[in-house]
Amino acid sequence: MNVKRNLWVTLACALVLAATGRAQDLRTPEIIEQPEVKLLDEEGAGKLYQVGEHLVCVMEGTPREMGYQHGRLLAKQARHIIHEGYMQKALYGKGYSRDYVMAQSERMEKHFSKAHIEEMRGMVDGLKAAGVDDIPYEDVRTGVTQAEILHYDPNAPPACSNYAVWGKWTEDGRLLHGRNLDWNIQGDAQDDAVILVWRPKDGIPFMMVGWAGGIGSVSGMNARGITIGEMTVTSTDATFDGLPLFLIMRKILEEAETLDEAVAIMQQGPRTTGWNFILGDGQIPSARALEVDAVACGVYGPGDPNENETTGHWTMDDAVRRTNHPVGEEQLFKLARLYADRMNIEIESMEQVRNAIPLLKAQNTWQRYDWLGKQIQARKGAIGVAEALQLLANGPVENDATLHSWVFDPANQAAYVALAGNNPPVTATSRAYTRVDLSDWFSE
């Protein structure tokens, strides 16, 4: 009896340790702190660099000038991603008709700024200057509207994770923001990945981890220390009549000086569909989690009382994290109704959703949310870049379809970036993270 009891106690302890995850049990990804930096090409004030394994395209000037530099310097990659690579495979290769893609893109274009349209037209001119004359404006436009169109793909793996920590959790109190973009690494988007840096005339310098041919992306940081990353969430309130994800995230980076301003831009919209965001501010430091769709924008801070056990969640001081589901009752109810309709199940009240919380907690998105919180708690006062990367490369957060992964360190104007490999495809978190020093490009 005592032997059996001791075995059960040992097993229980092992399960607790597996759930909490001690720091020494986790794999630490390789970090390339001092990559070689090579200047590959120039166009006016624009420059194309190789930083370690990453292409970095730095654009400077007016919108048209920056677009022209992008097109001329990245013509080879832009043509590939549009005609042969990811956009061809993910859209037209999956059965989306060109008429459908163009129709939805036109609806979103009504909300583009004149500056963004000018930049895309400048890109077309730059592509032509490089000898690529088979990419019209409409294809460049698709580069920033594809996320909404692909948002409805039932085969897409919604598995992104984001967190931001500061204060009592980090080594010196500074903010660190980590993010995995989990998407289809079989679609070859990594072949044309590039770190884009904009230095707009009379504007805030900013960067986005993205792809050639697109003037926006889903990850970024600006020279004021604002950081942003997104996660896919499904909602019943969705439309193509709004500002697409790539551009609303870019707008935050090019306009926001503070965290409050960043949140206000998202609240103002107009938004398209369901997403979660983590917005960080390295100056304060602090961060917010946003749960949005076309009509709602929930904002959650550290220690937020609305992030609680009622919906199977728990809040933290000096930290926020999100995965692919909402914690707020309003958005959670929409998600439950959407899936209930697909399964011919009636969901009429939030009470019915609450009764299903134990089942929902077994889902991968809940497990990642919970795991991140416990891992952060296990590292009080000890999270530096290496520990921040551990949170992305282990446990349920790690998977075999991470297209890009990063930790932003806004206080030091640095980004630690890993991209998925190809031939054969390799998930980003299994590869080395390169430190990209942004300080020179963020100078004003």
MIMARLO-464878 format. One line per 3 residues: number of its first residue (from 0); their letters; for each residue x, y, z of N, C-alpha, C. Coordinates in steps of 0.001 Angstrom, whole numbers, plus 500000, padded with zeros to 6 digits. Atoms other than C-alpha are relative to their C-alpha. Example, Ala and Ser with C-alpha at 12.3 -4.5 7.8 and 13.67 -1.06 7.14 Angstrom:
% residues 2
0	as	500890:498810:500000:512300:495500:507800:500900:501200:500000  499180:498810:499940:513670:498940:507140:499230:501090:500730
% end
This chain:
% residues 444
0	mnv	500823:498793:500000:500000:500000:500000:500858:501258:500000  499142:498829:499931:502732:502448:500954:500795:500182:498713  499260:499911:501261:504701:501559:497829:499116:500579:498908
3	krn	500926:499484:501011:501633:502125:495639:499716:501480:500215  500301:498606:499691:500866:505364:497438:501174:500889:499578  498837:499207:500371:504421:506596:496934:500124:500140:498485
6	lwv	499962:499918:501451:504209:505752:493238:499014:501043:499481  501005:499020:500420:501014:507776:492880:500447:501410:500346  499504:498677:499615:502578:510680:494792:501080:500455:499024
9	tla	498940:499662:500950:505624:510541:492515:499420:500393:498646  500643:499693:501273:503405:510468:489423:499320:501358:500049  500677:498713:499859:501337:513388:490720:500998:501151:499962
12	cal	498973:498957:499998:504500:515409:491377:500557:500223:498597  499486:499885:501368:505779:514630:487892:499032:500761:499113  501003:499296:500806:502503:515823:486382:499977:501485:500334
15	vla	499970:498591:499602:502668:519050:488382:501195:500694:499373  498809:499404:500589:506226:519681:487218:499837:500155:498496  500232:499907:501440:505189:518957:483630:499087:501166:499673
18	atg	500952:498910:500242:502351:521454:483928:500632:501361:500246  499414:498703:499670:504392:524206:485567:501240:500278:499176  498863:499837:500900:507534:523591:483513:501149:500767:500607
21	raq	498848:499310:499448:510732:524409:485384:500900:500503:498881  499199:499376:501049:513090:526674:483451:501073:499070:499467  498899:500834:500449:515899:524107:483370:499545:498844:499118
24	dlr	500512:501084:500830:513638:521607:481593:499757:500429:498557  500391:499495:501311:513124:523822:478551:501201:500192:499083  498956:499790:501007:515135:523982:475344:500192:501490:499762
27	tpe	499687:498610:500309:516893:527293:474750:500462:500095:498557  499584:499885:501398:517061:528215:471057:501353:500694:499869  498735:499330:500292:520336:529297:469528:499744:501477:499695
30	iie	500108:498560:500247:520841:533078:469480:501264:500470:499294  498872:499392:500706:523077:534822:466944:500012:501480:500381  499994:498648:499441:523953:538005:468820:500651:501021:499074
33	qpe	499261:499055:500843:526348:539559:466298:500077:499466:498568  499995:500502:501381:525324:538575:462769:500810:500914:499082  499317:499193:501007:527297:539731:459778:498960:500843:499257
36	vkl	500902:499084:500708:525680:542744:458086:500661:500399:498682  499484:499672:501332:526173:543185:454324:499018:500899:499265  500817:499173:500885:524880:545944:452068:499967:499331:498633
39	lde	500143:500720:501263:523504:544185:448969:499681:500908:498820  500470:499181:501120:521934:546969:446920:499483:501326:500549  500523:498685:499616:520796:550600:446988:499089:500526:498902
42	ega	500873:499293:500935:518029:552609:445361:499615:501313:500661  500225:498729:499329:518026:556298:446229:500435:499906:501457  499702:500107:498569:517860:556498:450028:499713:498608:500542
45	gkl	500332:501353:499565:516650:552884:450181:501185:499064:499889  498877:500936:499978:519018:550056:451025:499499:498594:500321  500299:501398:499734:518859:546270:450980:501212:499357:500658
48	yqv	498927:500612:499227:520923:544435:453599:499754:498505:500164  500060:501365:499501:521705:540862:454524:500492:500058:501437  499635:500024:498583:521695:540549:458332:499915:498556:500448
51	geh	500023:501434:499782:522757:537023:459098:499312:499338:498818  500735:500643:501099:520269:534947:457084:498822:500842:499520  501195:499221:500299:517648:537702:456946:500270:501128:499012
54	lvc	500012:498800:500812:516982:540215:454196:499350:501126:500802  500567:498816:499351:516368:543704:455607:499950:501104:498959  500190:498931:500983:514928:546320:453256:499632:501279:500737
57	vme	500208:498714:499324:515214:549892:454565:499559:501014:498959  500576:499035:500934:513001:552426:452784:499921:501368:500664  499963:498662:499411:513169:556163:453266:499454:501034:499028
60	gtp	500475:498898:500829:511324:559234:451992:498498:500134:500006  501442:499857:500166:507816:559927:450714:499387:498617:499756  500619:501297:500293:505262:557122:450267:500377:499438:498635
63	rem	499663:500500:501335:505932:556890:446529:501464:499587:499931  498574:500355:500008:509702:556910:447067:500240:498670:500716  499798:501245:499258:509504:554149:449680:499444:498808:499232
66	gyq	500546:501070:500805:507254:552060:447455:500898:499655:498824  499100:500214:501136:509596:552528:444501:501233:499223:500445  498822:500698:499474:512582:551448:446610:499677:498529:500291
69	hgr	500440:501363:499700:510689:548366:447806:499921:499172:498712  500179:500725:501248:509745:547353:444272:501301:499732:499279  498738:500158:500736:513167:547933:442743:500954:499053:500728
72	lla	499032:500791:499236:515186:546321:445578:499547:498555:500221  500523:501335:499710:512902:543313:446131:499199:499436:498827  500778:500402:501171:511655:542755:442580:499978:498486:499829
75	kqa	499923:501442:500201:512854:539152:442357:499088:499267:500984  500802:500660:498968:511224:538156:445654:498519:500321:499835  501400:499609:500168:508010:540113:444976:499361:499234:498846
78	rhi	500562:500735:501134:507539:538489:441591:499779:498534:500367  500126:501408:499634:508136:535041:443062:498792:499767:500898  501080:500248:499046:505687:535371:445955:498633:500209:499359
81	ihe	501286:499714:500638:502947:536773:443707:499668:498985:498914  500281:500839:501164:503310:534554:440634:500275:498514:500202  499626:501404:499837:504889:531328:441899:499884:499508:501439
84	gym	499895:500393:498611:505121:531318:445671:498701:500062:500776  501080:500129:499034:502810:531829:448617:498657:500515:499498  501291:499447:500409:500123:534100:447136:499338:499153:498930
87	qka	500548:500864:501049:499695:531889:444103:499467:498704:500610  500380:501292:499415:499552:528710:446209:498852:500138:500990  500991:499868:498934:497443:530018:449092:498652:500483:499487
90	lyg	501246:499462:500535:494853:531837:446980:499531:499208:498780  500490:500571:501257:494512:530716:443382:500234:498492:499934  499754:501431:499975:496062:527307:443980:499030:499237:500884
93	kgy	500979:500628:499111:493397:526643:446646:498568:500197:499516  501330:499903:500577:490482:527493:444385:499338:501354:500095  500562:498652:500003:489905:531186:445105:500077:500546:498582
96	srd	499973:499424:501338:488927:532838:441847:500579:501405:500060  499450:498644:500045:490660:536014:440778:498880:501034:500152  501114:499063:499878:487279:537732:440471:499606:500183:501465
99	yvm	500372:499920:498581:486451:536898:444098:501049:500771:500789  498919:499326:499270:489848:538017:445415:499992:501492:499705  499986:498594:500369:489693:541284:443486:498781:500735:500552
102	aqs	501223:499363:499496:486113:541998:444556:500130:500316:501488  499857:499754:498561:486905:541622:448267:501106:501030:500265  498926:499025:499849:490141:543591:447897:499501:501411:499711
105	erm	500566:498679:500324:488214:546452:446280:499164:500535:501149  500801:499555:498858:485859:546558:449263:500903:500551:501099  499080:499525:498959:488795:546914:451642:500750:501255:499562
108	ekh	499235:498856:500497:490593:549421:449411:499307:501330:500273  500732:498767:499724:487854:551976:450089:500469:500650:501302  499553:499485:498706:489425:552357:453541:501509:500256:500041
111	fsk	498567:499725:500055:493054:552679:452393:500245:501502:500070  499602:498591:500046:494806:555974:452999:500595:500308:498627  499402:499584:501267:495986:557977:450007:501496:499677:499987
114	ahi	498558:500265:499918:499561:557514:451243:500303:498536:499718  499759:501422:500233:499283:553718:451240:499775:499640:498535  500231:500235:501430:497808:553704:447724:501178:500536:499187
117	eem	498854:499409:500696:500598:556006:446602:501237:499111:500135  498842:500875:499795:503194:553670:448125:499902:498751:499123  500164:501189:500827:501739:550652:446315:500199:500322:498519
120	rgm	499774:499609:501396:501702:552524:443016:501485:500252:499752  498557:499838:500116:505306:553478:443649:500705:498663:499890  499409:501327:500090:506086:549794:444154:499883:499439:498585
123	vdg	500185:500464:501384:504634:548956:440741:501042:500649:499088  498986:499309:500809:506935:551600:439201:501392:499437:500272  498701:500562:499662:509920:550177:441078:500192:498617:499417
126	lka	499928:501323:500611:509126:546671:439870:500291:500116:498508  499770:499805:501434:508984:547920:436285:501435:500447:499743  498614:499549:500168:512334:549666:436744:500983:498848:500126
129	agv	499159:501183:499840:513764:546295:437765:499725:498955:498925  500286:500915:501089:512334:544638:434642:498820:499082:500232  501179:500825:499707:509234:543137:436249:498763:500809:499624
132	ddi	501132:499209:500480:506293:544454:434262:498702:499215:499951  501223:500810:500014:503730:541698:434881:499335:499953:501378  500672:499900:498703:502636:542771:438380:499254:501333:500047
135	pye	500776:498760:499948:499814:545329:438233:499707:500418:501436  500358:499475:498682:498648:547462:441130:499076:499049:500754  500976:500863:499346:495800:545029:441844:500664:498821:500720
138	dvr	499299:501095:499346:498260:542230:442673:500777:500486:501218  499329:499424:498831:500248:544482:444968:498982:500247:501108  501071:499786:499022:496983:545402:446684:499636:498706:500719
141	tgv	500330:501281:499386:496289:541713:447298:501000:499635:501101  499004:500266:498973:499494:541624:449326:499605:500466:501382  500433:499525:498682:497731:543525:452114:498537:499664:500298
144	tqa	501394:500399:499744:494212:542078:451763:499838:498488:500149  500104:501461:500009:495007:538365:451650:499634:499428:501364  500264:500570:498669:494793:537860:455439:498505:499860:500248
147	eil	501447:500086:499829:491069:538637:455477:499399:498910:499138  500535:501014:500910:490398:536431:452473:500327:498602:500517  499581:501305:499496:492377:533528:453959:499488:499733:501408
150	hyd	500559:500165:498654:490798:534108:457383:498872:498981:500004  501139:500909:500088:487900:531995:456175:500394:498596:499566  499531:501322:500416:490062:529021:455200:499836:499016:501159
153	pna	500223:500927:498889:488802:526092:457341:501193:499115:500291  498828:500838:499791:492137:524306:456918:501177:500766:500589  498911:499213:499441:494237:527157:458283:500194:499654:501473
156	ppa	499765:500358:498602:495922:526301:461596:500034:501228:500910  500012:498821:499133:494864:528996:464103:500744:499716:501297  499219:500422:498844:497687:528492:466568:501021:501034:500448
159	csn	499037:498978:499610:499481:531827:467088:499955:500277:501500  499902:499658:498583:500671:532850:470550:500773:501304:500149  499343:498726:499685:501677:536255:471970:500040:500194:501501
162	yav	499967:499580:498594:502796:537484:475360:500927:501206:500126  499081:498913:499641:504420:540566:476860:500204:499961:501501  499649:499996:498574:506212:540691:480221:500895:501190:500307
165	wgk	499177:498874:499559:507856:543481:482188:499981:500011:501529  500094:499840:498549:508267:544717:485750:500627:498850:500761  499461:501009:499084:508643:541907:488274:500436:498706:499311
168	wte	499658:501255:500674:509054:539182:485655:501340:500060:499289  498783:499920:500806:512044:540489:483654:501205:500380:500849  498744:499803:499271:515683:540835:484682:500170:501417:500520
171	dgr	499810:498596:499619:515685:544616:484767:498711:500804:499893  501291:499323:500059:511978:545431:484498:499566:500433:498619  500368:499519:501334:512070:546209:480773:498992:499046:499353
174	llh	501006:500789:500698:509337:544972:478428:500663:499112:498951  499654:500930:501070:509912:541901:476262:498696:499444:499435  501216:500449:500681:507270:540910:473708:500377:498839:499092
177	grn	499724:501181:500802:507306:537399:472226:498796:499581:499181  501099:500356:500894:505277:536039:469335:500388:498875:499040  499900:501012:501057:504869:532939:467156:498896:500232:498989
180	ldw	500981:499988:501091:503161:533309:463790:499896:498571:499484  500196:501388:500403:501821:529807:463274:499090:499972:498778  500730:499991:501265:500746:529365:459685:500555:498871:499146
183	niq	499637:501102:500872:501345:527105:456723:501437:500143:499499  498622:499923:500478:505092:526568:456325:500218:499142:498762  499916:500763:501250:504340:524243:453389:499724:500885:498782
186	gda	500376:499128:501105:503228:527249:451308:501112:500874:499475  498794:499344:500507:506751:528642:450838:500053:501508:500232  499918:498564:499721:506061:532122:452259:501375:500379:500520
189	qdd	498686:499717:499436:509408:531873:454049:501051:500273:498930  499030:499762:501075:511191:531914:450676:500143:501480:499681  499992:498583:500363:510304:535585:450243:499815:500903:501213
192	avi	500100:499220:498768:510387:536735:453858:501044:501110:500014  499080:498867:499895:511977:540088:454565:499606:500834:501208  500271:499024:498938:512289:542468:457494:499960:501361:499330
195	lvw	500229:498714:500655:510862:545743:456244:500146:501123:501011  499791:498832:499129:512011:549036:457793:499624:501244:499211  500419:498739:500612:510279:552300:456918:500557:501184:500782
198	rpk	499550:498739:499412:511830:555699:457558:499262:501126:499261  500807:499033:500750:508995:557982:456396:500456:501440:500242  499673:498586:499877:509693:561637:455739:499087:500640:501045
201	dgi	500736:499331:498918:508635:563556:458881:499098:499040:500778  500823:500970:499285:507271:560361:460434:500822:499151:500961  499357:500892:499039:508078:557661:462999:500600:498808:499265
204	pfm	499450:501225:500584:510518:554975:461827:499352:498768:500639  500587:501228:499476:509065:551475:462178:500421:498814:499146  499646:501216:500731:509661:547879:461134:498882:498983:500122
207	mvg	500912:501130:499954:507581:544824:460323:500715:498771:499452  499499:501268:500520:508586:541197:459896:498966:499530:498985  501016:500263:501023:506898:540477:456592:500555:499295:498788
210	wag	499686:500667:501259:507251:539509:452957:500120:501031:498886  499847:499130:501155:508352:541093:449703:498648:500201:499325  501226:499698:500729:505556:542815:447829:498843:500440:500855
213	gig	501071:499559:499116:503490:543713:450899:500428:501224:500792  499627:498781:499271:503435:547169:452497:499524:499958:501455  500373:500196:498602:502207:545748:455820:500253:498562:500370
216	svs	499805:501370:499546:502396:542610:457909:499248:499804:501311  500734:500368:498794:501279:540999:461163:500872:500058:501251  499073:499899:498877:504265:541751:463433:500823:501265:499826
219	gmn	499179:498811:500185:506109:544973:464154:500303:500779:501255  499565:499127:498906:507737:547610:466339:500394:501346:499408  499561:498693:500490:508346:551346:466014:501056:500614:500911
222	arg	498905:499353:499290:511014:553737:467200:499576:500583:501333  500490:499522:498701:508809:554867:470099:499846:498852:500999  500100:501151:499107:508864:551363:471565:498660:499307:499990
225	iti	501287:500681:500135:505368:550315:470441:500212:498691:499238  499885:501316:500631:505146:546596:469583:498603:499435:499770  501309:500586:500275:502314:544575:468070:500152:498639:499323
228	gem	500109:501301:500639:501501:540974:467171:498551:499554:500059  501418:500401:500067:498196:539300:466212:499844:498497:500061  500400:501398:500004:496398:535976:466502:498611:499898:499380
231	tvt	501286:500194:500646:493500:534649:464438:498947:499542:501011  501154:500422:499199:490122:534378:466198:498766:500094:499100  501216:499994:500816:486818:533512:464577:498893:500750:500725
234	std	501114:499246:499428:483803:535775:465126:498839:500025:499018  501179:499864:500855:480258:536080:463829:499918:501384:499377  500018:498628:500523:480850:539813:463271:501226:500211:499121
237	atf	498897:499913:500947:483008:539899:460148:499520:500664:498717  500329:499309:501240:483101:542007:456995:501272:500252:499215  498885:499534:500814:485348:542893:454090:499992:501528:499878
240	dgl	500109:498542:500089:484250:546516:454459:500692:500646:501188  499202:499418:498930:487055:547674:456722:501455:500082:499590  498569:499885:500257:490765:548383:456948:500651:498646:500272
243	plf	499471:501355:499807:492621:545086:456438:501053:499938:501099  499100:500248:498884:494714:543575:459185:501392:500579:499781  498631:499560:500248:498084:544307:457558:500136:501522:500133
246	lim	499894:498548:500015:497298:548010:457245:499576:500636:501316  500354:499408:498716:495582:548633:460579:501146:499805:500988  498816:500201:499155:498638:547114:462299:501103:500970:499604
249	rki	499004:499033:500458:500927:549240:460148:499636:501415:500463  500426:498661:499592:498855:552347:460928:500365:500278:501449  499618:499833:498599:499439:551792:464643:501482:500314:500113
252	lee	498559:499814:499897:503191:551568:464120:500453:501329:499413  499541:498759:500612:503466:554599:461862:499418:501245:500656  500627:498827:499396:501244:556852:463982:500086:500074:501523
255	aet	500140:499997:498539:501257:555791:467651:501311:500353:500700  498870:499622:499146:503622:557512:470081:499907:499319:501356  500219:500579:498672:502105:555852:473159:499072:498796:499884
258	lde	500896:501153:499958:500213:552728:474168:498550:500429:499879  501379:499516:500093:496996:554711:474611:499642:500385:498571  500263:499635:501397:497304:556093:471087:499868:498760:499128
261	ava	500078:501240:500772:497916:552601:469720:498650:499328:500186  501307:500601:499718:494801:551251:471430:498893:500798:499315  501041:499153:500594:492746:554218:470195:499890:499797:498493
264	imq	500033:500237:501442:493724:553566:466570:499243:498712:499695  500715:501259:500213:492502:549992:466838:498516:500159:500308  501403:499790:499649:489299:551093:468546:499268:500768:498909
267	qgp	500632:499183:501034:488614:553636:465822:499706:499192:498747  500216:500839:501177:489020:551056:463057:500007:500793:498702  500966:501107:499966:487226:550350:460825:500690:498645:499872
270	rtt	499399:501334:499975:488041:546694:461520:499194:499044:499113  500634:500936:500920:487204:543647:459438:499406:498779:500690  500456:501283:499476:486948:540419:461427:500678:499697:501323
273	gwn	499493:500356:498688:488064:538512:464499:501511:499855:500056  498571:500135:499723:491617:538935:465803:500221:500257:501487  499446:499571:498724:493433:539038:469108:501321:500707:499741
276	fil	498723:499289:500120:496368:541409:469581:500655:500129:501367  499241:499480:498872:499102:542100:472072:500678:501260:499518  499353:498710:500253:500170:545743:472041:500906:500322:501175
279	gdg	499062:499676:498942:503293:546651:474008:500531:501411:499875  499372:498675:499962:504941:549918:475020:501239:499893:500877  498759:500144:499265:508589:549709:476008:500369:501201:500826
282	qip	499649:498800:499245:508654:553252:477359:499424:499983:501409  500665:499886:498694:506200:552818:480266:500675:499158:501075  500518:500913:501022:506575:549764:480190:498661:499398:500417
285	sar	501272:500667:499749:503186:548078:479861:499509:499418:498686  500567:500602:501204:501007:546194:477407:498511:499787:500189  501433:500278:499991:497398:545467:476498:499709:498819:499078
288	ale	500551:501030:500877:495548:542484:475067:498703:500530:499422  501207:499535:500668:492870:543377:472514:499307:498819:499340  500828:501021:500641:490020:541121:471365:498994:500731:499122
291	vda	500760:499143:500896:488406:542572:468272:499277:499187:498941  500600:500440:501249:486075:541944:465380:499477:501246:499306  500459:498845:500767:484155:544196:462996:499248:501020:500843
294	vac	500814:499069:499206:481990:545729:465752:500499:500201:501427  499588:499923:498596:483714:545108:469106:501511:500109:500117  498569:499903:499717:487100:545966:470576:500175:499977:501516
297	gvy	499766:500135:498578:487741:544623:474063:501460:500242:500331  498637:499642:499608:490809:545989:475854:500249:499485:501414  499683:500624:498714:492474:544099:478725:501425:500366:500401
300	gpg	498687:499658:499493:495369:545235:480873:500504:498972:500983  499489:500908:498972:497568:543503:483434:499121:500053:501243  500842:500048:498811:495635:542358:486502:498555:500334:499725
303	dpn	501355:499584:500382:492371:542906:484614:498959:499105:500670  501012:500816:499317:489372:541774:486696:499061:499266:499062  500875:500674:500964:487496:540789:483521:500643:498757:499385
306	ene	499316:501216:500444:490053:538075:482809:500026:499053:501198  500187:500730:498743:488861:535583:485405:499455:498594:499772  500383:501408:500050:487735:532050:486220:498596:499789:499442
309	ttg	501345:500134:500558:484187:532751:485043:500033:499417:498595  499847:500544:501348:485388:532022:481526:501229:499093:499898  498892:500945:500019:488237:529714:482536:501362:500628:499811
312	hwt	498750:499279:500198:491031:532305:482625:500499:500585:501315  499439:499340:498817:493291:534086:485092:500984:501073:499563  499209:498836:500375:495003:537444:484961:501321:500029:500759
315	mdd	498682:499864:499392:498550:538460:485884:500380:501471:500085  499383:498673:499945:500308:541601:487048:501224:500011:499097  498788:499797:500801:503021:542960:484720:500124:499005:498839
318	avr	499959:500935:501130:502079:540555:481923:498629:499916:499361  501226:500351:500724:499463:539903:479258:500372:498928:498994  499764:501017:501010:499120:536912:476948:498670:499623:499362
321	rtn	501172:500459:500737:496707:535631:474324:500420:498921:499013  499814:501000:501043:496307:532728:471923:498874:500178:498982  500982:499891:501082:493413:531959:469527:498560:499931:500471
324	hpv	501370:499926:499517:490337:532436:471670:499876:501237:500880  500212:498838:499132:488801:535346:473595:499826:499590:501455  500288:500221:498584:488659:535626:477365:498743:500748:500425
327	gee	501184:499214:499667:485847:538190:477375:498716:499274:499662  501260:500728:500180:482298:536926:477690:499331:500319:498669  500692:499628:501240:480954:538884:474719:500597:499279:498798
330	qlf	499359:500637:501136:483508:537561:472257:499950:498479:500100  500057:501449:499811:483498:534072:473765:498622:499460:499609  501348:500416:500371:479742:533877:473308:499845:499960:498473
333	kla	500050:499998:501466:480103:534825:469632:500708:498772:499430  499249:501157:500472:482728:532126:469157:499197:498714:500209  500790:501197:499700:480523:529527:470838:498800:499890:499067
336	rly	501156:500021:500904:477507:530509:468730:500409:499583:498594  499540:500318:501345:479538:530276:465541:500233:498504:499852  499713:501420:500100:480759:526749:466243:498759:499158:500289
339	adr	501249:500714:499739:477379:525698:467635:499158:499907:498735  500749:500010:501251:475738:526683:464362:500574:498974:499026  499364:500948:500916:478278:524623:462432:499704:498558:500409
342	mni	500230:501353:499482:477522:521609:464648:498524:499720:500266  501439:500136:499781:473736:522142:464730:499661:499832:501484  500252:499980:498559:473826:522803:468471:499468:501387:500357
345	eie	500555:498711:499593:471768:525527:470096:500751:500547:501215  499398:499261:498884:473614:528028:472287:499217:501298:500127  500885:498850:499845:471184:530604:473640:500427:500936:501122
348	sme	499641:499161:498861:472874:531936:476769:501469:499809:500365  498629:500091:499531:476262:532659:478302:500139:498901:501042  499960:501062:499005:475362:530190:481043:500329:498659:499340
351	qvr	499682:501226:500729:475477:527399:478464:501481:499950:499629  498573:499943:500321:478931:528559:477425:500829:499706:501240  499255:500235:498758:480121:528598:481034:499994:498520:500361
354	nai	500080:501436:499694:478949:525018:481440:500958:499180:499141  499096:500714:500897:481203:524061:478549:501465:500343:500246  498617:499568:499743:484346:525694:480024:500942:498822:500241
357	pll	499070:501129:499824:485840:522359:481240:500410:499352:498681  499670:500557:501309:485646:521061:477676:500903:500946:499220  499200:499018:500719:487037:524278:476253:501429:500037:500522
360	kaq	498659:499973:499409:489985:524130:478671:500900:498889:499456  499217:501100:500562:491066:520900:477007:500527:500319:498603  499578:499639:501347:491561:522700:473684:501408:500587:500010
363	ntw	498608:499572:500088:495060:523559:472503:500179:501488:500282  499844:498561:499797:494461:527313:472510:499943:500360:501488  500039:499784:498546:493484:527214:476222:501282:499497:500653
366	qry	498792:500576:499412:496479:525012:477002:501202:500921:499807  498899:499063:500239:498873:527485:475412:499886:501230:500891  500242:498845:499125:497310:530396:477290:500414:499679:501437
369	dwl	499712:500398:498622:497581:528530:480608:501490:499741:500197  498585:500352:499909:501095:527214:479950:500874:501245:500042  499221:498757:500004:502450:530667:479126:499953:500688:501355
372	gkq	500117:499361:498699:501094:532070:482368:500827:499301:501068  499257:500758:498989:502615:529296:484463:501504:500096:499782  498578:499853:500284:505954:529554:482696:500524:501366:500431
375	iqa	499602:498656:499569:506087:533293:483333:500129:500041:501523  499966:500012:498546:505281:532759:486999:501211:499258:500543  498853:500795:499554:508110:530199:487277:501326:500744:499827
378	rkg	498767:499282:500315:510640:532843:486163:500004:501417:500556  500111:498659:499427:509952:535796:488424:501367:500661:500123  498763:499232:499935:512688:538392:487989:501135:499432:499188
381	aig	498905:500685:500689:514655:536122:485674:499836:499947:498494  500229:500114:501438:513243:536605:482170:500848:501018:499251  499260:499218:500977:515785:537880:479694:499641:499492:498622
384	vae	500319:500418:501358:515893:537285:475960:499994:498478:499869  499930:501460:500120:516951:533634:476292:498764:499341:500600  501185:500569:499347:514122:532876:478720:498732:500343:499226
387	alq	501156:499615:500815:511662:534812:476553:499870:499095:498780  500035:500900:501147:512627:532628:473595:499584:498597:500404  500424:501320:499517:512154:529494:475686:498476:499876:499995
390	lla	501463:500042:499938:508480:530414:476069:499380:499767:498630  500501:500182:501366:508105:530304:472282:500362:498646:499419  499421:501185:500628:510082:527124:471611:499768:498723:500781
393	ngp	500242:501165:499163:508653:524697:474162:498514:499837:500288  501364:500250:499553:505477:523134:475508:499002:500046:498875  501035:499964:501041:502181:523472:473658:500116:501205:499080
396	ven	499814:498831:500863:503275:526868:472267:500820:499630:498769  499174:500455:501115:505880:525151:470095:499193:499042:499122  500632:500951:500919:504559:523398:466984:500782:499935:498701
399	dat	499224:500228:501219:505660:522293:463545:499587:500892:498842  500461:499122:501081:504066:525161:461586:500130:501468:500381  499763:498595:499641:505590:528418:462864:500768:500669:498864
402	lhs	499425:499335:501171:506293:530729:459934:501079:501000:500415  498937:499203:499397:508146:533340:461959:499760:500142:501492  500037:499901:498547:508953:533812:465613:500961:501100:500409
405	wvf	499092:498934:499571:510445:536727:467478:499790:500388:501451  500112:499236:498759:511129:538546:470722:500464:501413:499699  499652:498594:500153:511077:542331:470531:500488:500549:501339
408	dpa	499385:499361:498830:513268:544272:472984:500043:501496:499723  500061:498599:500430:512108:547857:472435:500941:500930:500749  499099:499133:499253:514251:549370:475194:501378:500056:499357
411	nqa	498706:500067:500671:517324:548269:473249:499879:500069:498486  500275:499888:501435:515726:548746:469818:500585:498806:499231  499503:501234:500605:516449:545135:468938:498860:499019:499810
414	ayv	500954:501066:500261:514473:542254:467451:500775:498711:499816  499413:501329:500148:515402:538582:467789:499034:499185:499151  500928:500533:500999:513921:536904:464712:500479:498657:499477
417	ala	499752:501284:500662:513715:533317:463452:498935:499794:498940  500911:500293:501102:512147:532336:460130:499978:498502:499739  500089:501410:500383:510907:528931:459026:500993:499701:498887
420	gnn	499142:500438:501086:513279:526982:456828:499172:499319:498922  500705:500661:501101:512415:525302:453555:500915:498989:499328  499281:501050:500743:513423:522317:451422:500935:499181:500887
423	ppv	501415:500155:499635:512456:520617:453664:499560:501106:500960  500483:498985:499061:510207:522953:455703:500415:499677:501445  499606:500132:498595:511441:523525:459274:499338:501127:500771
426	tat	500689:498984:499207:509403:525332:461928:500985:501030:500550  499093:498904:499650:510867:528712:462911:500665:499816:501360  499462:500086:498640:511327:527924:466610:501085:498938:500138
429	sra	498912:500965:499986:513698:525068:465740:501274:500575:499397  498858:499383:500663:516050:527495:464007:500594:501100:500886  499324:498970:499207:518464:530135:465290:499247:501327:499908
432	ytr	500558:498647:499950:517183:533573:466343:501143:500997:499806  498979:499004:500313:519182:536442:464866:499630:501340:500636  500230:498667:499423:519543:539710:466772:500156:501043:498895
435	vdl	499984:498933:500992:518649:542551:464421:500011:501323:500748  499846:498710:499328:519926:545883:465738:499323:501072:499149  500778:499022:500749:517429:548556:464681:500373:501442:500336
438	sdw	499746:498663:499451:518997:551524:466470:500387:501016:498927  499630:499050:501042:520611:553123:463396:498805:500346:499110  501134:499777:500890:517478:552680:461281:498845:500695:500710
441	fse	501039:499321:499236:515253:553983:464085:500390:501411:500397  499562:498644:499650:517304:557174:464495:499230:501012:499154  500778:498967:500714:515581:560411:463479:500824:501267:499835
% end
